[in-house]
Amino acid sequence: MNNVTLNDEQVEYNLEKDTLSIPLPKELEPGEGARVHFDYEFTLPEGGLRFTKSNDNYHLAQFYPMVATYRSNQWNKKDYRFRGETYHTGFSDFKVSYEIPEGYTIVSTGEDDEYPSKTDGTFDVNDVKEVFIAILKEPMVIQKQEGDVNIRVFGFEDKEDFYSEISDVAAGALHYFQEIIGPYPFKQLDIVLDGLGMEYPGIVTANSIYESGPVNPEVLKYIVVHELAHQWFYGIISNDPYNDAWLDEGFANFVTGLYNLTSNDQEIPYESMEEQLGSLESIPVNLPLDQYDRHMSSYIYSKSSIMLFKIFENRGGIEEAENYLKVYYDNYKYKEVDTQEFVRFTKKYFSLTDDFFFKEWLLLE
């Protein structure tokens, strides 16, 4: 950090690991604001977690000072972890100016990126939880239109046919999600086939998962659909990814499963789901991240999505699940949901009188 100013006056600050704190000279009154300016520089790590230099590409994730949410008279900020997301932000508006070297193209949360891009420019984006920028060297680009949305797939190998397959899968998933959940909020959707699978507003990355190299083609297609599902569950319906990670990961897995089932004209495979549940412990899916061991994904991703499917067993199946998702979206778009609110909504939706079903897999207050 070279310089930090508060309301145009230089101030002292403290940067400890990933927490930047700036003491205010006086308390802010409700509705009052403060203008903070940061002057800083960084070098991207190789092999970093999302904020990284990958091959000849640069992934700028969480690269700017992000304002944490505020809960119960304190900042909702957790220690950095290498698994899961430990930051939680609200919806904000951004204006970004950039200059990049010749030979590179910029792909971002902004919905007006061009290919090949200019070496300088600006973009505005509103009502997003964060901004992600990828600066890519000589990618292969496949574009496909789905309704009003331009889908762009950026790859880095001689695999044009496969990248076209990815664009087809993305178009099918985008069409389905818009139909059963609600409208996608941008006119552009970018898929960067490089780095860890991860969602950001208007853009996703997909190539590998934790502790593995590049995944096989079928797994990659699944990851792309899962990350696209996050445009609704995280991008539009917000949740705390540290204390309630299951609400975006479980829902993303759930709607990805619905898409795959309907695409193949299949029923919900409850028998195999029960077998999966039988191999898991009776651990709730909504614990904070630090309360899971290395098998965290088995609960936050898998068990939670299975239990979401089980809500609709004997309650209308796939058709009712799709109706439920639309009502859920209409109620909570651009709002934040926690476990208690999810339970309250679901009980109301199905006219349930007790918490019996939820106590099997959720820790309730």
C-alpha positions as CSV (number, residue, x, y, z in Angstrom):
1,M,0.0,0.0,0.0
2,N,1.6,3.3,-1.1
3,N,-1.0,5.7,0.1
4,V,-4.5,5.7,1.7
5,T,-6.7,8.8,2.0
6,L,-10.0,9.3,3.8
7,N,-12.1,12.2,2.5
8,D,-9.0,13.4,0.6
9,E,-6.8,13.4,3.7
10,Q,-3.9,11.0,4.2
11,V,-4.6,8.6,7.1
12,E,-2.8,5.8,9.0
13,Y,-3.9,2.3,8.2
14,N,-3.1,-1.3,9.3
15,L,-2.6,-4.1,6.9
16,E,-2.3,-7.5,8.6
17,K,-2.4,-10.5,6.4
18,D,-5.6,-10.0,4.3
19,T,-7.3,-7.5,6.6
20,L,-6.9,-3.8,5.9
21,S,-8.3,-1.5,8.6
22,I,-8.6,2.3,8.6
23,P,-9.6,4.0,11.8
24,L,-12.2,6.7,11.4
25,P,-11.5,10.1,13.1
26,K,-15.2,10.2,14.2
27,E,-18.2,7.8,14.2
28,L,-20.2,7.7,11.0
29,E,-23.9,8.5,11.6
30,P,-26.6,6.4,9.9
31,G,-26.7,7.2,6.2
32,E,-23.4,9.1,6.3
33,G,-20.6,8.0,4.0
34,A,-16.8,8.4,3.7
35,R,-14.7,8.4,0.6
36,V,-11.5,6.3,0.8
37,H,-8.8,6.2,-1.9
38,F,-6.2,3.4,-2.1
39,D,-2.9,3.6,-4.0
40,Y,-1.3,0.2,-4.1
41,E,0.5,-2.3,-6.3
42,F,0.9,-6.1,-6.3
43,T,2.6,-9.0,-8.0
44,L,0.4,-12.0,-8.8
45,P,1.6,-15.4,-7.4
46,E,2.0,-18.4,-9.6
47,G,-0.1,-21.2,-8.3
48,G,-2.2,-18.8,-6.3
49,L,-5.8,-19.5,-5.3
50,R,-7.9,-17.7,-8.0
51,F,-5.7,-14.6,-7.6
52,T,-3.0,-16.0,-9.7
53,K,-0.8,-16.0,-12.8
54,S,-1.9,-19.1,-14.7
55,N,0.2,-20.1,-17.8
56,D,0.5,-16.7,-19.6
57,N,-2.8,-15.4,-18.2
58,Y,-3.6,-13.2,-15.2
59,H,-6.6,-13.9,-13.0
60,L,-7.5,-10.8,-10.9
61,A,-9.8,-12.2,-8.3
62,Q,-10.3,-10.3,-5.0
63,F,-7.5,-7.9,-6.2
64,Y,-8.9,-4.7,-4.7
65,P,-9.9,-3.6,-1.1
66,M,-13.3,-5.2,-0.5
67,V,-15.7,-4.0,2.1
68,A,-16.9,-6.8,4.4
69,T,-20.5,-7.1,5.5
70,Y,-21.4,-5.8,9.0
71,R,-23.2,-8.1,11.4
72,S,-24.3,-7.6,15.1
73,N,-22.1,-4.5,15.5
74,Q,-19.0,-6.0,14.1
75,W,-17.3,-6.7,10.7
76,N,-18.2,-10.1,9.3
77,K,-14.6,-11.0,8.3
78,K,-13.1,-14.4,8.7
79,D,-9.5,-15.7,8.5
80,Y,-8.3,-16.6,5.0
81,R,-8.6,-20.3,4.1
82,F,-7.4,-22.3,1.1
83,R,-10.8,-24.1,0.8
84,G,-14.0,-22.2,0.3
85,E,-14.7,-18.5,0.2
86,T,-13.8,-16.6,3.4
87,Y,-15.0,-13.2,2.2
88,H,-18.6,-11.9,2.0
89,T,-19.5,-8.6,0.3
90,G,-22.8,-6.9,-0.4
91,F,-24.1,-5.7,-3.8
92,S,-22.2,-2.7,-5.2
93,D,-21.6,-0.5,-8.3
94,F,-18.2,-0.4,-9.9
95,K,-16.5,1.8,-12.5
96,V,-13.3,0.3,-13.8
97,S,-10.5,1.8,-16.0
98,Y,-7.7,-0.3,-17.4
99,E,-4.6,-0.4,-19.5
100,I,-3.2,-3.7,-20.6
101,P,-0.2,-4.7,-22.8
102,E,-0.3,-5.4,-26.5
103,G,-1.1,-9.0,-27.3
104,Y,-3.5,-9.5,-24.4
105,T,-7.3,-9.3,-24.2
106,I,-9.4,-8.4,-21.1
107,V,-12.4,-10.5,-20.1
108,S,-14.3,-9.3,-17.1
109,T,-17.5,-8.8,-15.1
110,G,-18.3,-5.9,-17.5
111,E,-20.8,-6.9,-20.2
112,D,-19.3,-4.8,-23.0
113,D,-15.9,-6.5,-23.4
114,E,-14.8,-6.8,-27.0
115,Y,-12.6,-9.4,-28.6
116,P,-9.9,-8.6,-29.4
117,S,-10.0,-5.9,-26.8
118,K,-8.4,-2.5,-26.9
119,T,-5.3,-1.9,-24.8
120,D,-7.3,0.6,-22.6
121,G,-10.9,1.4,-21.7
122,T,-13.5,1.6,-19.0
123,F,-16.6,-0.3,-18.0
124,D,-19.4,0.1,-15.5
125,V,-21.3,-2.6,-13.7
126,N,-24.0,-2.3,-11.1
127,D,-25.5,-4.5,-8.4
128,V,-22.8,-7.1,-8.3
129,K,-21.0,-8.7,-5.3
130,E,-17.5,-8.4,-6.8
131,V,-15.6,-7.7,-10.0
132,F,-13.3,-10.3,-11.7
133,I,-10.9,-9.5,-14.5
134,A,-8.9,-12.0,-16.6
135,I,-6.1,-10.7,-18.8
136,L,-5.6,-13.4,-21.4
137,K,-2.8,-14.0,-23.9
138,E,-3.9,-15.1,-27.4
139,P,-6.9,-17.2,-26.5
140,M,-9.1,-19.2,-28.9
141,V,-12.6,-17.8,-28.7
142,I,-15.9,-19.4,-29.6
143,Q,-19.0,-17.2,-29.5
144,K,-22.7,-18.3,-29.4
145,Q,-25.9,-16.3,-29.0
146,E,-28.5,-17.6,-26.6
147,G,-31.5,-15.2,-26.7
148,D,-30.1,-11.7,-25.8
149,V,-27.0,-13.1,-24.3
150,N,-23.6,-13.5,-26.1
151,I,-21.8,-16.5,-24.7
152,R,-18.0,-16.5,-25.2
153,V,-15.7,-19.4,-24.5
154,F,-12.0,-18.7,-24.1
155,G,-9.7,-21.7,-24.5
156,F,-5.9,-22.1,-24.8
157,E,-5.5,-25.4,-26.8
158,D,-6.2,-26.5,-30.3
159,K,-9.7,-27.8,-29.4
160,E,-12.1,-25.7,-31.4
161,D,-14.7,-28.5,-31.7
162,F,-14.7,-29.2,-27.9
163,Y,-14.9,-25.5,-27.1
164,S,-18.0,-25.4,-29.4
165,E,-19.4,-28.2,-27.4
166,I,-18.8,-26.2,-24.2
167,S,-20.7,-23.2,-25.7
168,D,-23.6,-25.5,-26.6
169,V,-23.8,-26.9,-23.1
170,A,-23.6,-23.4,-21.7
171,A,-26.4,-22.2,-24.0
172,G,-28.6,-25.1,-23.0
173,A,-28.0,-24.5,-19.3
174,L,-28.5,-20.7,-19.6
175,H,-31.8,-21.2,-21.4
176,Y,-33.0,-23.7,-18.8
177,F,-32.0,-21.6,-15.8
178,Q,-33.6,-18.5,-17.2
179,E,-36.8,-20.4,-17.8
180,I,-37.1,-22.1,-14.4
181,I,-35.4,-19.6,-12.1
182,G,-35.3,-16.1,-13.6
183,P,-33.5,-13.8,-16.1
184,Y,-29.7,-13.7,-16.3
185,P,-28.8,-10.1,-15.5
186,F,-26.2,-9.4,-18.2
187,K,-26.0,-9.4,-22.0
188,Q,-22.7,-11.3,-22.0
189,L,-21.5,-14.5,-20.4
190,D,-17.8,-15.4,-20.4
191,I,-16.3,-18.8,-19.8
192,V,-12.5,-19.0,-19.3
193,L,-11.2,-22.5,-19.6
194,D,-8.2,-21.9,-17.3
195,G,-7.7,-22.1,-13.6
196,L,-9.9,-23.5,-10.8
197,G,-13.6,-23.8,-11.4
198,M,-15.1,-20.6,-9.9
199,E,-18.0,-18.2,-10.3
200,Y,-17.9,-14.5,-10.6
201,P,-20.7,-12.1,-11.8
202,G,-20.9,-12.4,-15.6
203,I,-17.9,-14.7,-15.9
204,V,-16.7,-18.1,-14.8
205,T,-13.5,-20.0,-14.8
206,A,-13.3,-23.8,-15.3
207,N,-10.4,-26.2,-16.0
208,S,-9.5,-27.9,-12.7
209,I,-10.7,-28.6,-9.2
210,Y,-8.8,-28.6,-5.9
211,E,-5.7,-30.8,-5.7
212,S,-6.1,-32.0,-9.3
213,G,-4.8,-31.1,-12.8
214,P,-7.2,-30.4,-15.7
215,V,-10.3,-32.5,-15.5
216,N,-11.7,-34.8,-18.3
217,P,-14.1,-33.3,-20.8
218,E,-17.4,-34.6,-19.2
219,V,-16.4,-33.4,-15.8
220,L,-15.5,-30.0,-17.3
221,K,-18.9,-29.7,-18.9
222,Y,-20.5,-30.4,-15.4
223,I,-18.2,-27.8,-13.8
224,V,-19.3,-25.2,-16.4
225,V,-23.0,-25.8,-15.8
226,H,-22.4,-25.7,-12.0
227,E,-20.5,-22.4,-12.2
228,L,-23.2,-20.9,-14.4
229,A,-25.8,-21.9,-11.8
230,H,-23.9,-19.7,-9.4
231,Q,-25.0,-16.6,-11.4
232,W,-28.3,-17.0,-9.6
233,F,-27.2,-18.7,-6.4
234,Y,-24.5,-16.3,-5.2
235,G,-24.7,-13.7,-8.0
236,I,-28.3,-12.7,-7.5
237,I,-29.5,-14.5,-4.4
238,S,-26.7,-13.8,-1.9
239,N,-25.6,-15.8,1.2
240,D,-22.7,-15.8,3.5
241,P,-20.2,-18.3,1.9
242,Y,-18.4,-18.9,5.2
243,N,-21.3,-19.5,7.5
244,D,-23.9,-20.7,5.0
245,A,-21.8,-22.1,2.0
246,W,-24.4,-24.7,1.3
247,L,-26.9,-22.1,0.2
248,D,-25.0,-21.4,-2.9
249,E,-23.1,-24.6,-3.5
250,G,-26.0,-26.9,-2.6
251,F,-28.4,-25.0,-4.7
252,A,-26.0,-24.8,-7.6
253,N,-25.5,-28.6,-7.5
254,F,-29.3,-29.0,-7.2
255,V,-30.2,-27.0,-10.3
256,T,-27.3,-28.5,-12.2
257,G,-28.8,-31.9,-11.4
258,L,-32.2,-30.7,-12.5
259,Y,-30.8,-29.5,-15.8
260,N,-29.0,-32.8,-16.4
261,L,-32.1,-34.8,-15.5
262,T,-34.5,-32.9,-17.7
263,S,-32.0,-32.8,-20.6
264,N,-31.9,-36.6,-20.6
265,D,-35.6,-37.0,-19.8
266,Q,-34.8,-38.8,-16.5
267,E,-36.5,-39.0,-13.1
268,I,-34.8,-38.1,-9.8
269,P,-32.7,-41.1,-8.8
270,Y,-33.8,-41.3,-5.2
271,E,-32.4,-44.8,-4.7
272,S,-28.8,-44.0,-5.5
273,M,-29.2,-40.7,-3.5
274,E,-30.1,-42.8,-0.4
275,E,-27.0,-44.9,-1.0
276,Q,-24.9,-41.7,-1.1
277,L,-26.5,-40.5,2.1
278,G,-25.8,-43.8,3.8
279,S,-22.0,-43.3,3.3
280,L,-22.1,-39.9,5.1
281,E,-22.1,-39.1,8.7
282,S,-25.0,-37.2,10.3
283,I,-23.2,-33.9,10.1
284,P,-25.2,-30.8,9.3
285,V,-24.6,-29.1,6.0
286,N,-24.7,-25.6,7.3
287,L,-21.7,-25.5,9.7
288,P,-19.1,-22.7,9.3
289,L,-16.2,-23.8,7.0
290,D,-13.8,-24.1,9.9
291,Q,-15.9,-26.9,11.5
292,Y,-15.4,-29.3,8.6
293,D,-12.4,-31.6,7.9
294,R,-11.1,-32.2,4.4
295,H,-14.4,-33.9,3.5
296,M,-16.2,-30.6,3.6
297,S,-17.5,-30.9,0.0
298,S,-19.3,-34.1,0.8
299,Y,-21.7,-32.1,3.0
300,I,-21.8,-28.6,1.6
301,Y,-22.1,-29.7,-2.0
302,S,-23.4,-33.3,-2.1
303,K,-25.5,-33.9,1.0
304,S,-27.1,-30.5,0.8
305,S,-28.2,-31.0,-2.9
306,I,-29.5,-34.4,-2.2
307,M,-31.6,-33.1,0.7
308,L,-32.9,-30.3,-1.6
309,F,-34.0,-33.1,-4.0
310,K,-35.7,-35.0,-1.1
311,I,-37.9,-32.0,-0.3
312,F,-39.7,-32.8,-3.5
313,E,-40.0,-36.5,-3.0
314,N,-43.7,-37.1,-2.7
315,R,-44.2,-33.3,-3.2
316,G,-44.4,-32.9,-6.9
317,G,-40.9,-34.0,-8.1
318,I,-39.1,-32.0,-10.8
319,E,-42.1,-29.9,-11.8
320,E,-42.7,-28.7,-8.3
321,A,-39.0,-28.1,-7.8
322,E,-39.0,-25.8,-10.8
323,N,-42.0,-23.9,-9.5
324,Y,-40.4,-23.6,-6.1
325,L,-37.2,-22.1,-7.6
326,K,-39.1,-19.4,-9.5
327,V,-40.9,-18.3,-6.3
328,Y,-37.7,-18.5,-4.3
329,Y,-35.9,-16.3,-6.9
330,D,-38.8,-13.8,-7.0
331,N,-38.7,-13.4,-3.2
332,Y,-34.9,-13.2,-2.7
333,K,-33.3,-11.7,-5.8
334,Y,-30.7,-9.1,-4.7
335,K,-31.2,-10.0,-1.1
336,E,-29.4,-12.2,1.3
337,V,-30.7,-15.5,2.6
338,D,-29.4,-17.6,5.6
339,T,-30.4,-21.0,6.8
340,Q,-33.2,-19.8,9.1
341,E,-34.8,-17.8,6.2
342,F,-34.5,-20.8,3.9
343,V,-36.4,-22.9,6.4
344,R,-39.0,-20.3,7.1
345,F,-39.6,-19.9,3.3
346,T,-39.8,-23.6,2.6
347,K,-42.2,-24.3,5.5
348,K,-44.4,-21.5,4.3
349,Y,-44.3,-22.7,0.7
350,F,-45.3,-26.3,1.6
351,S,-47.5,-25.3,4.6
352,L,-45.2,-27.4,7.0
353,T,-46.1,-27.0,10.7
354,D,-42.8,-28.2,12.2
355,D,-39.0,-28.5,11.6
356,F,-38.9,-32.2,11.5
357,F,-37.6,-32.7,8.0
358,F,-34.9,-30.0,8.4
359,K,-33.5,-31.3,11.6
360,E,-32.2,-34.3,9.8
361,W,-29.5,-32.2,7.9
362,L,-29.5,-28.6,9.2
363,L,-28.3,-27.2,12.5
364,L,-31.2,-24.9,13.5
365,E,-31.2,-22.1,16.1
